Amino acid sequence: MDDSVIAFRTEFKNNLIEWLQMKDKTSEDIDDNDPLFGTGLGLDSLDAVEIVIMLQRKYNIPQKDIESRKEIFATLATLSDYVQEKSRR
């Protein structure tokens, strides 16, 4: 994995922590391959809505693009990679 991916994932983790007000977490606490929902990070459907809103605001990703790709919410890595790819365009 190259340095730009690592840097983006760290920034993205910090954004998630801020957006979701996870005061007890640091970017080091979030494993790239842990599930975002259920076990792993333990997010719920309200967190998903908040993430979609913030992706629209911060990265200008249309809601319809995000909602049509539910598989991107599997792990931090899949979501971060998707956002990084979309924000390059």
C-alpha positions, 0 to 999 in steps of 0.5 A, spaced: 500 500 500 502 506 498 503 512 502 498 516 499 493 511 501 495 510 508 495 518 509 488 518 506 485 512 510 488 516 516 485 522 515 479 519 513 479 515 520 480 522 523 474 525 519 469 519 521 471 520 529 470 527 528 463 526 524 460 521 529 463 524 535 467 518 537 470 521 543 473 514 546 477 512 539 483 514 535 485 513 528 490 507 531 483 504 534 480 503 527 483 497 523 482 498 516 479 491 515 474 491 521 467 491 519 464 498 520 457 495 522 455 490 527 461 487 530 468 491 529 467 499 529 459 497 531 456 503 527 448 503 526 444 505 521 444 512 524 451 513 523 450 510 516 446 516 514 451 521 518 456 518 514 453 519 507 451 526 509 458 528 511 461 524 504 456 529 500 459 535 504 466 534 505 468 530 498 462 532 494 460 525 492 452 525 490 448 521 495 445 517 489 452 514 488 453 512 495 446 509 496 447 505 490 454 502 492 452 499 499 458 494 499 463 500 500 460 500 507 463 493 509 470 496 512 473 502 513 478 500 507 472 499 502 469 506 504 476 510 504 478 507 498 471 508 494 471 516 497 479 517 495 477 514 488 471 518 487 474 525 490 480 524 484 475 525 479 
